[in-house]
């Protein structure tokens, strides 16, 4: 078989394959014999149809097409094997199938054009001596107090209150009903519209202003049990329910009962109740250690992110479609698993109409992830960075002990652990061979990024609450 190679874009090798006259004749005869034994033609038994009758009934084009459907994949497979090409993914036919039918003459050589994806060449123009900046995350000692206070709040006992009005921090038991009121400039004759879900009985409201739409909580401060009050409020814009965003509202609220939180004392008994520790001092020490470690890990993650972002500027990789598609598949599968764990119906979210859009939107991230992983892998090869057998065995043992109750494949785990350890060693090597300047947290964020992040957090918080929150 005569094969000519040509380098194409996107890490493809083009193949011009000339199938010999002997094979084109042989395959044609095999197809005729096969069809003779399977095709039903009135007046003839299967396998006894004369050749000329078969050709007349089926047509030369159909027989040629059937022969080509076997010739093409066999020819490409043989060419790839002959040329010792390490192909990835499925080969693609570049020739027009209709043209091949027209050009196919049994007993004559046949040329076909195909392309196969191969592992991309990785051009690393630089991977040491970078000078980058990253944000340093410092341990905040007040975080321990915040966490302990949150635990106390969750363990609080609600005590009925008499003889005073509602105030911030109380738990108010209310009946309420809300309507959307007229915005400025609207027709005065328009009737107020009931708010969907904006009605409840014996509803417990924690009087904290940041947990509800503006005006709702402040309007209840000073109310006495048995009192009914109309409270004006306004839904923020944006809001979890778009139809309510920015709309003014009026709530009729009846305060039925006031309760206040009685917090447990912050002592050893409390520590034993919320943790495995015997003393409050031990609990504090554990929390301090955890958050110090978190700060260090986040700082290192910032350093790595800054370094890898710089590395990508110095990497040239012409990625094949096969690798990109595979990475997109992995990303969508990962997303689907996370959504499923949250109790969402993945089949309703990943419809046939949506999947192509999701794939297209995922491509830029998939390409970046591939370039990072391939560049890191290439650096590991160049610098001969490996994990020792002892390191891998120790980590595998640790994980098997940690997840003793789960069914884990030790061989698969060893492979994953080895890849992870090597990846960590390569990144540590990169950090040691470049300079990363640490800056105060927040100094590298732009105002647009900060606003966007804050808005995203706000939208998420609103989506997790119910009206009138």
C-alpha positions as CSV (number, residue, x, y, z in Angstrom):
1,X,0.0,0.0,0.0
2,X,1.3,3.4,-1.0
3,X,0.8,6.1,1.6
4,X,1.8,9.8,1.6
5,X,1.8,11.8,4.8
6,X,1.2,15.6,5.2
7,X,1.1,17.7,8.4
8,X,-2.2,19.5,8.8
9,X,-3.4,22.1,11.3
10,X,-4.8,21.1,14.7
11,X,-2.3,18.3,15.1
12,X,-3.6,16.2,12.3
13,X,-1.7,14.1,9.8
14,X,-3.2,14.0,6.3
15,X,-2.9,10.6,4.5
16,X,-3.2,10.0,0.8
17,X,-3.7,6.2,0.6
18,X,-3.5,4.2,-2.6
19,X,-5.3,0.9,-2.3
20,X,-4.0,-1.7,-4.7
21,X,-5.9,-2.9,-7.7
22,X,-5.8,-6.5,-6.3
23,X,-7.6,-5.4,-3.1
24,X,-10.2,-3.3,-4.9
25,X,-11.1,-6.3,-7.0
26,X,-11.0,-8.7,-4.2
27,X,-13.3,-6.6,-1.9
28,X,-15.8,-6.0,-4.8
29,X,-16.1,-9.8,-5.4
30,X,-16.5,-10.4,-1.7
31,X,-19.4,-7.9,-1.5
32,X,-21.1,-9.4,-4.5
33,X,-20.8,-12.9,-3.0
34,X,-22.2,-11.6,0.4
35,X,-25.1,-9.8,-1.2
36,X,-25.9,-12.8,-3.3
37,X,-26.4,-14.8,-0.1
38,X,-28.6,-12.2,1.7
39,X,-30.7,-10.4,-1.0
40,X,-34.2,-11.6,-1.7
41,X,-35.0,-11.6,-5.5
42,X,-38.2,-13.3,-6.6
43,X,-37.6,-16.5,-8.5
44,X,-34.2,-17.2,-7.1
45,X,-33.0,-18.9,-3.9
46,X,-30.5,-17.0,-1.7
47,X,-27.0,-17.7,-2.9
48,X,-28.3,-18.8,-6.3
49,X,-28.9,-15.3,-7.9
50,X,-26.9,-15.0,-11.1
51,X,-24.3,-12.3,-11.0
52,X,-25.8,-10.3,-13.9
53,X,-29.3,-10.3,-12.4
54,X,-27.9,-9.2,-9.0
55,X,-26.1,-6.3,-10.7
56,X,-29.2,-5.3,-12.6
57,X,-31.4,-5.3,-9.5
58,X,-29.1,-3.6,-7.1
59,X,-27.2,-1.3,-9.4
60,X,-23.4,-0.9,-9.7
61,X,-23.5,2.2,-7.5
62,X,-25.0,0.4,-4.5
63,X,-22.5,-2.5,-4.8
64,X,-19.6,-0.1,-5.1
65,X,-20.9,1.8,-2.0
66,X,-21.1,-1.4,0.0
67,X,-17.5,-2.3,-1.0
68,X,-16.2,1.2,-0.2
69,X,-17.8,1.0,3.3
70,X,-15.4,-1.9,4.0
71,X,-12.4,-0.7,1.9
72,X,-12.2,2.8,3.4
73,X,-11.9,1.9,7.2
74,X,-9.7,-1.1,6.4
75,X,-7.5,1.0,4.2
76,X,-7.1,3.8,6.7
77,X,-6.4,1.3,9.5
78,X,-3.8,-0.5,7.5
79,X,-2.2,2.8,6.5
80,X,-1.9,4.1,10.1
81,X,-0.4,0.8,11.1
82,X,2.0,0.7,8.2
83,X,3.2,4.3,8.9
84,X,3.5,3.6,12.6
85,X,1.3,6.6,13.4
86,X,0.1,6.9,17.0
87,X,-3.4,8.1,16.3
88,X,-5.9,9.4,18.8
89,X,-9.6,9.4,18.2
90,X,-11.3,8.2,15.1
91,X,-9.8,9.0,11.6
92,X,-11.8,11.3,9.3
93,X,-12.4,10.7,5.6
94,X,-11.5,13.8,3.6
95,X,-12.5,12.4,0.2
96,X,-16.0,12.9,-1.0
97,X,-17.8,9.5,-0.8
98,X,-19.8,10.3,-4.0
99,X,-16.5,11.0,-5.8
100,X,-15.1,7.7,-4.5
101,X,-18.1,5.8,-5.9
102,X,-17.6,7.4,-9.3
103,X,-13.9,6.8,-9.3
104,X,-14.0,3.3,-8.0
105,X,-13.2,0.7,-10.6
106,X,-12.7,-2.9,-9.3
107,X,-9.3,-4.1,-10.4
108,X,-7.9,-0.6,-10.6
109,X,-6.0,1.3,-7.8
110,X,-8.1,3.6,-5.7
111,X,-6.9,6.8,-3.9
112,X,-8.5,8.0,-0.7
113,X,-7.7,11.0,1.5
114,X,-8.0,10.9,5.2
115,X,-6.8,12.6,8.4
116,X,-6.0,11.4,11.8
117,X,-5.4,13.3,15.1
118,X,-2.1,12.8,16.8
119,X,-0.7,13.9,20.1
120,X,0.2,17.6,19.8
121,X,3.7,19.0,19.8
122,X,4.4,21.2,22.8
123,X,6.5,24.3,22.2
124,X,7.6,25.7,25.5
125,X,9.4,28.9,24.8
126,X,10.1,29.6,28.5
127,X,9.1,27.9,31.7
128,X,11.6,29.3,34.3
129,X,12.6,32.7,35.5
130,X,9.1,34.2,35.6
131,X,8.3,37.2,37.8
132,X,4.7,37.3,38.8
133,X,2.5,38.7,41.5
134,X,-0.1,36.9,43.7
135,X,-2.3,37.8,46.6
136,X,-1.3,36.6,50.1
137,X,-4.1,35.4,52.2
138,X,-3.3,36.0,55.9
139,X,-4.9,34.2,58.8
140,X,-7.7,36.2,60.4
141,X,-7.9,35.4,64.2
142,X,-11.4,36.7,64.4
143,X,-12.6,33.9,62.1
144,X,-12.5,31.5,65.1
145,X,-14.8,33.7,67.2
146,X,-17.1,34.1,64.2
147,X,-17.4,30.3,63.8
148,X,-17.9,29.7,67.5
149,X,-20.6,32.5,67.6
150,X,-22.4,30.9,64.6
151,X,-22.4,27.5,66.4
152,X,-23.9,29.3,69.5
153,X,-26.5,30.9,67.4
154,X,-27.5,27.5,65.9
155,X,-27.7,26.0,69.4
156,X,-29.7,28.9,70.9
157,X,-32.9,28.4,72.8
158,X,-35.8,30.6,71.9
159,X,-37.4,32.3,75.0
160,X,-40.8,34.1,74.8
161,X,-40.5,37.8,75.6
162,X,-43.2,39.9,77.2
163,X,-43.5,43.6,78.2
164,X,-41.5,45.2,75.4
165,X,-41.6,45.9,71.6
166,X,-39.8,44.0,68.9
167,X,-36.1,44.9,68.3
168,X,-33.2,43.9,66.1
169,X,-32.0,40.4,67.0
170,X,-35.5,39.1,68.1
171,X,-37.4,36.3,66.5
172,X,-40.8,37.5,65.6
173,X,-43.8,35.2,64.9
174,X,-46.0,37.0,62.4
175,X,-48.9,36.6,59.9
176,X,-48.3,38.6,56.7
177,X,-49.7,39.3,53.3
178,X,-47.9,41.3,50.6
179,X,-49.0,43.1,47.4
180,X,-47.1,44.9,44.7
181,X,-48.0,48.6,44.8
182,X,-48.0,51.3,42.1
183,X,-44.6,52.6,41.1
184,X,-44.1,56.3,40.4
185,X,-45.8,57.2,37.2
186,X,-48.1,54.2,37.0
187,X,-51.9,54.5,36.6
188,X,-53.4,55.2,40.0
189,X,-56.5,53.1,39.1
190,X,-54.4,50.0,38.9
191,X,-55.3,47.5,41.6
192,X,-52.4,46.2,43.8
193,X,-51.2,42.7,42.7
194,X,-50.8,39.9,45.3
195,X,-47.1,38.8,45.5
196,X,-46.7,35.1,44.6
197,X,-45.8,33.3,47.8
198,X,-46.0,36.6,49.7
199,X,-48.4,35.3,52.3
200,X,-47.8,33.2,55.5
201,X,-49.2,32.4,58.9
202,X,-47.1,31.9,62.1
203,X,-44.0,32.8,60.1
204,X,-40.8,33.1,62.2
205,X,-38.8,36.1,61.2
206,X,-35.3,36.7,62.5
207,X,-35.1,40.5,62.8
208,X,-31.8,40.9,60.9
209,X,-32.0,43.6,58.2
210,X,-29.6,41.9,55.8
211,X,-31.7,38.7,55.6
212,X,-34.8,40.2,54.0
213,X,-35.8,42.7,51.3
214,X,-35.1,46.4,52.3
215,X,-37.7,47.9,54.6
216,X,-39.4,44.7,55.8
217,X,-37.5,44.1,59.0
218,X,-37.0,47.8,59.9
219,X,-40.8,48.2,59.6
220,X,-41.4,45.7,62.3
221,X,-39.0,47.2,64.8
222,X,-41.1,48.8,67.7
223,X,-44.2,46.6,67.1
224,X,-45.9,45.1,70.1
225,X,-47.6,41.6,70.1
226,X,-51.2,41.8,68.8
227,X,-50.3,44.9,66.7
228,X,-51.0,45.0,62.9
229,X,-48.9,47.3,60.7
230,X,-48.6,48.1,57.0
231,X,-45.0,48.1,56.0
232,X,-43.6,49.5,52.7
233,X,-40.6,47.7,51.2
234,X,-38.9,47.3,47.9
235,X,-37.5,44.3,46.1
236,X,-33.9,44.7,45.1
237,X,-32.8,44.8,41.5
238,X,-31.7,42.3,40.4
239,X,-33.7,39.7,42.4
240,X,-34.0,35.9,42.3
241,X,-37.5,36.3,40.8
242,X,-37.1,38.7,37.9
243,X,-40.8,39.6,37.8
244,X,-40.4,41.2,41.3
245,X,-37.0,42.9,40.8
246,X,-37.1,46.6,41.7
247,X,-40.9,46.5,42.5
248,X,-42.3,48.4,45.5
249,X,-44.5,46.3,47.8
250,X,-46.8,46.7,50.8
251,X,-47.0,44.1,53.5
252,X,-49.7,43.8,56.1
253,X,-48.0,42.3,59.1
254,X,-49.5,41.1,62.4
255,X,-47.1,40.5,65.2
256,X,-48.2,37.5,67.3
257,X,-45.2,36.8,69.5
258,X,-41.7,37.9,70.3
259,X,-38.9,35.5,71.2
260,X,-35.3,36.1,71.9
261,X,-32.3,33.8,71.6
262,X,-30.6,32.5,74.8
263,X,-27.1,31.5,73.7
264,X,-25.2,28.6,75.4
265,X,-22.2,29.6,77.5
266,X,-18.8,29.4,75.7
267,X,-17.2,26.8,77.9
268,X,-15.9,23.2,77.9
269,X,-19.5,21.8,77.9
270,X,-20.2,23.8,74.7
271,X,-17.0,22.4,73.1
272,X,-18.0,18.9,73.9
273,X,-21.4,19.4,72.5
274,X,-20.2,20.7,69.1
275,X,-16.9,18.8,68.6
276,X,-14.9,15.8,69.6
277,X,-12.7,18.0,71.9
278,X,-13.0,17.9,75.7
279,X,-12.1,21.6,76.3
280,X,-12.8,24.9,74.7
281,X,-9.1,25.6,74.5
282,X,-8.5,22.4,72.5
283,X,-11.4,23.4,70.1
284,X,-10.0,26.9,69.6
285,X,-6.5,25.5,68.9
286,X,-7.9,23.1,66.3
287,X,-9.8,25.9,64.6
288,X,-6.8,28.2,64.6
289,X,-4.7,25.5,63.1
290,X,-7.3,24.7,60.4
291,X,-7.8,28.4,59.3
292,X,-4.0,29.0,59.4
293,X,-3.6,26.1,57.1
294,X,-6.4,27.3,54.9
295,X,-4.8,30.7,54.5
296,X,-1.4,29.1,53.6
297,X,-3.1,26.8,51.1
298,X,-5.0,29.6,49.5
299,X,-1.9,31.7,49.2
300,X,0.0,28.8,47.5
301,X,-3.0,28.3,45.2
302,X,-2.8,32.0,44.3
303,X,0.9,31.7,43.6
304,X,0.3,28.6,41.4
305,X,-2.5,30.3,39.5
306,X,-0.4,33.4,38.8
307,X,2.5,31.3,37.7
308,X,0.5,29.0,35.4
309,X,-1.3,32.0,33.9
310,X,2.1,33.4,33.0
311,X,3.3,30.0,31.7
312,X,0.4,29.8,29.3
313,X,1.7,33.0,27.6
314,X,4.8,31.1,26.6
315,X,3.3,27.8,25.4
316,X,2.3,27.0,21.9
317,X,0.1,23.9,21.4
318,X,-2.0,23.2,18.3
319,X,-4.7,21.1,20.0
320,X,-6.5,18.3,18.0
321,X,-10.2,18.3,18.1
322,X,-10.2,14.8,19.7
323,X,-8.5,16.1,22.8
324,X,-10.8,19.2,23.1
325,X,-13.9,17.1,22.6
326,X,-12.7,14.7,25.3
327,X,-12.0,17.5,27.8
328,X,-15.4,19.1,27.1
329,X,-17.0,15.7,27.7
330,X,-15.2,15.4,31.1
331,X,-16.2,18.9,32.1
332,X,-19.9,18.4,31.3
333,X,-19.9,15.0,33.1
334,X,-18.4,16.7,36.1
335,X,-21.0,19.4,36.1
336,X,-23.8,16.9,35.7
337,X,-22.6,14.9,38.6
338,X,-22.4,18.0,40.8
339,X,-26.0,19.0,39.8
340,X,-27.2,15.5,40.4
341,X,-25.7,15.5,43.9
342,X,-27.7,18.7,44.6
343,X,-30.9,16.8,43.8
344,X,-31.5,18.3,40.4
345,X,-32.8,16.4,37.4
346,X,-29.9,16.4,35.0
347,X,-32.0,15.1,32.1
348,X,-34.2,18.2,32.2
349,X,-31.2,20.5,32.4
350,X,-29.1,18.7,29.7
351,X,-31.6,18.6,26.8
352,X,-30.7,18.0,23.2
353,X,-31.2,21.7,22.5
354,X,-28.9,22.9,25.4
355,X,-26.0,20.4,25.1
356,X,-24.6,22.0,21.8
357,X,-24.6,25.4,23.5
358,X,-23.0,24.0,26.6
359,X,-20.3,22.4,24.5
360,X,-19.6,25.6,22.7
361,X,-19.4,27.6,25.9
362,X,-17.1,25.0,27.5
363,X,-14.5,25.0,24.7
364,X,-12.4,28.0,25.8
365,X,-12.0,26.6,29.4
366,X,-11.3,23.1,28.0
367,X,-8.6,24.5,25.7
368,X,-6.9,26.4,28.6
369,X,-7.1,23.3,30.9
370,X,-5.5,21.1,28.2
371,X,-2.7,23.6,27.6
372,X,-1.9,23.8,31.3
373,X,-1.9,20.1,31.8
374,X,0.1,19.3,28.7
375,X,2.6,22.0,29.5
376,X,3.1,20.8,33.0
377,X,3.5,17.2,31.8
378,X,6.1,18.3,29.2
379,X,8.1,20.2,31.9
380,X,8.0,17.0,34.1
381,X,9.5,15.0,31.2
382,X,12.2,17.6,30.4
383,X,13.2,17.9,34.1
384,X,12.8,14.2,34.9
385,X,10.4,14.9,37.8
386,X,8.8,11.8,39.2
387,X,7.2,10.5,42.4
388,X,9.1,7.7,44.2
389,X,7.5,4.4,44.8
390,X,7.6,5.0,48.6
391,X,5.8,8.4,48.3
392,X,3.0,6.8,46.2
393,X,2.6,3.8,48.5
394,X,2.4,6.0,51.6
395,X,-0.3,8.2,50.1
396,X,-2.3,5.2,48.8
397,X,-2.1,3.6,52.3
398,X,-3.3,6.9,53.9
399,X,-6.2,7.2,51.6
400,X,-7.3,3.6,51.9
401,X,-7.3,3.9,55.7
402,X,-9.2,7.2,55.4
403,X,-11.9,5.7,53.2
404,X,-11.9,2.2,54.6
405,X,-15.7,1.9,54.3
406,X,-15.7,2.6,50.6
407,X,-15.1,0.3,47.7
408,X,-12.0,1.7,46.1
409,X,-9.9,0.0,43.3
410,X,-6.3,0.1,44.7
411,X,-4.8,-0.1,41.2
412,X,-6.8,2.8,39.9
413,X,-6.1,4.7,43.1
414,X,-2.4,4.2,42.8
415,X,-2.5,5.6,39.2
416,X,-4.4,8.7,40.3
417,X,-2.2,9.3,43.3
418,X,1.0,9.0,41.3
419,X,-0.3,11.5,38.7
420,X,-1.3,13.9,41.4
421,X,2.0,13.7,43.3
422,X,4.0,14.2,40.1
423,X,1.8,17.2,39.2
424,X,2.4,18.7,42.7
425,X,6.1,18.2,42.4
426,X,6.3,19.9,39.0
427,X,4.4,22.9,40.2
428,X,6.6,23.1,43.3
429,X,9.6,23.0,40.9
430,X,8.2,25.8,38.9
431,X,7.6,27.9,42.0
432,X,11.2,27.3,43.1
433,X,12.5,28.4,39.7
434,X,10.5,31.6,39.4
435,X,9.8,34.6,41.5
436,X,6.3,35.3,43.0
437,X,5.8,38.6,44.7
438,X,3.1,38.4,47.4
439,X,0.7,41.3,47.7
440,X,-2.0,42.1,50.2
441,X,-5.4,40.4,49.6
442,X,-7.6,42.4,47.2
443,X,-4.8,44.4,45.7
444,X,-5.0,42.6,42.3
445,X,-8.8,42.6,42.0
446,X,-10.2,45.2,39.7
447,X,-13.4,47.1,40.7
448,X,-15.4,45.4,38.0
449,X,-14.3,41.9,39.3
450,X,-15.2,42.9,42.9
451,X,-18.6,44.2,41.9
452,X,-19.3,41.2,39.8
453,X,-18.4,38.8,42.6
454,X,-20.4,40.7,45.1
455,X,-23.5,40.7,42.8
456,X,-23.1,37.0,42.2
457,X,-23.0,36.3,45.9
458,X,-26.0,38.5,46.4
459,X,-28.0,36.7,43.7
460,X,-27.2,33.3,45.1
461,X,-28.2,34.4,48.6
462,X,-31.5,35.8,47.3
463,X,-32.2,32.6,45.4
464,X,-31.8,30.5,48.5
465,X,-34.5,32.5,50.5
466,X,-38.3,32.7,50.2
467,X,-40.6,35.7,50.0
468,X,-40.4,38.3,51.4
469,X,-36.6,37.6,51.9
